[in-house]
Amino acid sequence: MNRDHWERIQNAFHEALSLPSDKRIAYLEQTLGDSPDLRAEAESLLESYETDPSFLEDSPVKMDSVDSTFDSPTRTGTAVGPWTITERIGEGGMGTVWRAERTGDFDQQAAVKIVKRGMDSEHVVARFRAERRILASLDHPDIARLYDGGITEDGLPYFVMEMIEGGTPIDRYCLDRDLPLRDRLIFFTRVCSAVHYAHQNLVVHRDLKPSNILISRAGDVKLLDFGIAKLLDTEDDGDVSPLTRTDMRLLTPEYTSPEQFRGEPVTTAADVYSLGLLLYEMLTGAKGHALTNRSLTDMARVVCDEDPPRPSTRVGAGAGDVRLAGAVPEPRLRGDLDNIVMKAMRKSPDERYASAKALADDIGRFLDYEPITARPQTVRYQFGKFVRRHRFGSVAAALLMVLVIGFGAAMAVQSSRIARQAREIALERDKAQEVATFLQDLFAVAAPTQSRGETVTARELLDRGSARLETELTSDPHLQSGMMQVVGEVYTNLALFPQAESLLTRALTIAQGDWPGAEANEAATLHSLAKLRFTETKPLEADSLFALAVAAAEDVWGRKHLETARYFDDYAKLKSELGELDRADSLHREALAVFEAEYGRQSVETADILSNLSSNLRLLDRLDEAEALEREAYAIRRQEFGEPHTAVAASITNLAWVARARGEYAEAESLARVALAQHRILYPDNHPNLANAMTNLAGILQQNQKWDEAVSIYKECREMVREVYGEESAQYVRHLNNLASLYIRQQQFAEADTTYRALLPLLDRHLGEKHPVTTSVRANYSQVLAGFSDFEGAAGILRGVLAIEIERYGEEHSEVASTMSTLSTYYMEVGDLERALPLAMRALEIRRTILAEGHPDLANSLINTGYAYGTDDDGEQYFHEAVATLVTAYGAEDIRTVRAEISLARYYMKRNQWADAEDILERGVVIADRENTPDNWLNQWIYDCLAETYRAQGNQQRAENFATKVIDG
Amino acid sequence: MADAREEITQLLRNMSGGNKKALDELLALVYRELRAVAHNQLRSERSGHTLGTTALVHEAYIKLVDQNRVEWKSRGHFFAVASMAMRRILVNYAKERKRLKRGGGVEKISLDEGLQVAVDGREDELVALDDALDKLGAIDERAARVVECRFFGGLTIEETGEALDIAPMTVKRSWTFAKTWLKRAMA
């Protein structure tokens, strides 16, 4: 249907609906008569409408009005501590205010402020306990008393305060009554005195604004919420960190001081600044800074850099002739009052009034017509402001990182670290202004006004930024290479490898220059490059880069340094990937020791190391240790992050791997499903981590014989990975291999062969012959050759694999055992029992040492060993043990058990024990026919054996029965 | 996560041109926020006071919206995106649930209880609606957005208008017609 038709039908539909129902059809005929199709469509829709008008009205997400109902359940009549709530008074930025009376004492009234959900309750309450003595000691007639505080039954922090009857915010009070200037100033000095009193008692208000300063019915000034802002502040005292929106939610941007924006320590000077803004508003009726509709960056820029217009110009002719209602006339403000207000609001705390009292004193002088202390801004002041303008680099740096963090959940793990690096770079140096300018400009592009409706993606921002890094920070190699390194890591994490490479290579060149501190940047850049190669799955290059980075880190920071430990851990991951497991283990443990000392055991940082260590232990077949460590990491992460979370999901995946390694496949499958479910929620559709989670599940599904689901998952993954990494990538290689090996498991050799032909040439190019993936692909490929009966060729490939694996793992390893076991079967196929038997027995021996008793993997080795004995009597016991093992693991009716039994039957057949073979085969064929289709290779094998068995016993008819079931080829 | 607000603001900027990736991330973000609310709720639980689905979702909304209150221009946008995100969350849940039901096994999937309740018993409806909505979007993108806001976002007519920057009257027309069309498409 085209758009015009759609509109026509829609119009007709609505018109018809507005008519009485008996006139509707006639109307449609009239309007849409020219087009029977449209008319029919409209009629059909009308009919559909009339059947059930309530369709879709029951939204699963119910929300009557988003803004006003956050605390909608009324609390009237409920108790909050010893107070009973009687009515709702109003809403504030941080919660709802209720009137309350002391339970059983109607005379004592109070205002109860219940902090809204979403704030860290425990933190607020802890803060309150720490501060309550000081706050309760504030005893000033103009400061509302804080009586009590705690946590409500439903877990929200509350504060009980003195009830101010009929209070009006001070600005409204002045403006609505058009109060004379003198009265306004007198009120203002009272406010200053109260603030000064609090300051003398070491309490800073932090959130002074008109709505917190009331004039009571009796005409008294009352300051509310003294010290509350600090209780709700999530940052610790003195913590120097740029303001984030968390804080902005609590504070009111219009009244927030530049130093609060900059994340500098908040002192009494911040209140002086707010007082300046308050006065500004009391005089002009306008806010000093108009901040609505601005982004945080913008607000920061305005508050930190821009002086508001002087009060007199705000109300004067320049302001557009319209005097704001209640504002003081311009001539009264020009000069001294302008200067007083502007001095209180200076950007630098040092240049403001030294105290609220000093401000009040200057007002006093003005009222007494004495010369005031405030002076207009000098050129020097202006210049100083220019220099200071660039000081909030840390804000911008943090913002950049936040921007980047938006780019994929995988980034979350990295983000804090990158943000910290950025902040270090920005703060460590006294030259943050260059970063600031750079990043600010970077951000300016994102502002809707500048991008003019074009979509500017963060990716573009990064590209523009990195281009500018090259040209604009040349005066400071430390900063330049540092920023390049950080942005390069960001690119790596976004899988934008060429961009990452060019930036990091450039950073390295700069960091290898001759300037103080270059060594640290060099180490960091080498490390970033190594991680880039690792992420690109170019492990060989990564290896040598890591070696360089680690050596450089040891030189710069020493061996026991956290930074060095991080490098160790990353290096260990690579070593593990390369199969150098012992080396990986010791590197991980070295990192672990440093992390534990630094963060403690129970920290998410340490959990990362524990998890990495565990993965490596799993590869080393030390499963108990691996599981214990991963469970520990899981517990820490879950407690810290909740579920689903990338780190938690990673732990679950690892636990699934452990379960799989133990042969607990049902457990492994259910864990892998949980992990995948979380990944599907956490990652976008074609994210590589999602592909990995799918692969993990598919692998386990294979173990559990759920072939179809596994194949479809593998195919989905392959496409996903092709899209993200392209065909020339190790990731793609890996996924092709998965699919191919599954074809082998299903004996679909032709499909497997095609897949491998696409795969093998990619291997050497990307991974080298000793890479675990290369060896495992070759091992799998040997099975394809075997499938085509080229056992010599298959054995040749596998011998090479075995040599590399022994070199990598030593002999006592499950992979080695598995390779030996397979190789022995190839030898048997060509009748070379002399080489087959020792290999089969050695494989069995290894498995008996490393596997738990009853592990199903033992069965394969047992069967192989049995076979390798040929017709020798000694072979039989192995078959029986294999069958017994599988019966215990899977049950007697399982197809895998049947397979082992058929092996025993084959052994009997070779020994001409036909009757014994017949019993087993007849039992097996029943199960196989029930479980599989007749064309299944196992069924075919059984039919073939049965035909041979009956033929040997002279039962031609039964032999023929089964022979006809065998499909040729 | 303290930086969530910044993320949202940024994402909103990015999505003004319909950046799919930004949307995906917002989805993840809204989800995370939801989880965080649920998590906090559980932690601060006293005496069997349980927050129902609606309240849970509601609160995540409020939290996300409130954190953006300074960015008024984006507020409407935010609702629109959040509704889209909710569509995906709910539909994904519905699909997941259907899959589990088919599988029949006892899976240890820890679905968020709140969402579970929202979706419970409506799996088929949600999945069918999702498909039909795609088809509708191909003909009339705006109508599809309206349905998203109204049904998956739970927004009122007025809020939907604000979210999509169209008049409430237009929302109403679009909603009535789209609903009717969808009903027939899903029948």
Interface residues (C-beta under 8 A of the other chain):
Chain A: M1 R3 W6 Q10 F13 H14 L17 S44 L45 L46 S48 Y49 T51 D52 F55 L56 S59 P60 V61 K62 M63 D64 S65 V66 D67 T69 F70 R117 G118 S121 I151 E153 D154 G155 L156 T234 T244 R245 T246 M248 R249 P253 L291 T292 N293 R294 S295 L296 M299 L399 V402 L403 I405 G406 F407 G408 A409 A412 S415 A446 P448 S451 G453 E454 T455 V456 T457 A458 G642 E643 P644 S670 L671 R673 V674 A677 R680 I681 L682 Y683 P684 D685
Chain B: M1 A2 D3 R5 E6 E7 T9 Q10 L11 R13 N14 M15 S16 G17 G18 N19 K21 A22 D24 E25 A28 Y31 R35 A36 V37 H39 N40 Q41 S44 E45 R46 S47 H49 T53 T54 V57 H58 E59 Y61 I62 K63 V65 D66 Q67 R69 V70 E71 W72 K73 F79 M86 I89 L90 N92 E96 G105 E107 K108 I109 S110 A118 V119 R122 L126 L129 I139 D140 V147 R150 F151 F152 G153 G154 L155 T156 E159 R173 T176 F177 K179 T180 W181 L182 K183 R184 A187
